[in-house]
Amino acid sequence: MTKAKTPMKLVAFDAARYLDDDEAVAEYMTAVLEANDPDLLLLALGDVARARGMAQVAKDAGLGRESLYKALAPGAKPRFETVMRVARALGVKFTAQPA
């Protein structure tokens, strides 16, 4: 007679759980920027915002919380100014280097 194994429960991956310091955020954002995918950038900004607290990030960016969620939603097309305000509120600075 064999014992029935309990099915393993998997937890959905949430990057925000691992973005607990500035260095982790910087590495994450650098990797995302290298992918050159605007939707991935919005997703990453949302991950960092959730890690830091959406309400506080929205306040620091001068946006309403709902507006922040909309700006970072999949398929959103936020203005460049909005992206920069969110990045600034997150303490993230985009830099350029030679390709």
Helices and strands as residue ranges (DSSP letters): G 15-18, H 22-34, H 38-52, H 54-61, H 65-71, H 80-90
